[in-house]
Each structure stands twice: as C-alpha cells, then as structure tokens.
Amino acid sequence: MQTLQHPTKELLTTSEAASYLSITASTLINWRHTKRVEVPFVRIGHAVRYRRSDLDAFLAQSREEG
C-alpha cells in the first residue's frame, strides 16, 4: 500500500492552527466554542482539525485596509 506524501500539511491541530494565525490555542478554542469568531474547522471523530486553505481564506476576508 502506498502512502500519499503531501508537500505541506493541510490539516492542522488546534495548536498548529493557532500558531499559524499568531494567536493562542485557548483563543482559538474560545472562538470555536462561543462562535464569536467563525474559523472553519473539521471534526474527525473527537479530533478537531483546521484546513490550511480555510485559515488562508479566513485571513484574507478578515483583512482590513486602512
């Protein structure tokens, strides 16, 4: 059986996603639970993962021009 190799890791843990967004993991968890800020995530069983492409889209739409 062949294992697929990804050049970049697409699914990130909460800690990895928080680091990618330059926030704390507890902030990201708080946003997820309160739905105060909606960052798309994927639930795989009990595990929560964030797609890098969703985080990029979130950052793009959150950008403010001054």
Residue pairs with C-beta under 8 A, 6 or more apart in sequence:
8 52
9 16
9 52
10 51
10 52
10 53
11 42
11 49
11 50
11 51
11 52
12 20
12 49
12 50
12 51
12 52
12 55
13 48
13 49
13 50
14 25
14 28
14 29
14 48
14 50
15 25
16 50
17 28
17 39
17 41
17 50
17 55
18 24
18 25
18 27
18 28
20 50
20 52
20 55
21 28
21 39
21 55
21 58
21 59
28 39
30 36
31 37
31 38
31 39
32 39
32 41
32 48
39 50
39 54
39 55
39 58
40 50
40 51
40 54
40 57
40 58
41 48
41 49
41 50
41 54
42 48
42 49
42 50
42 51
43 49
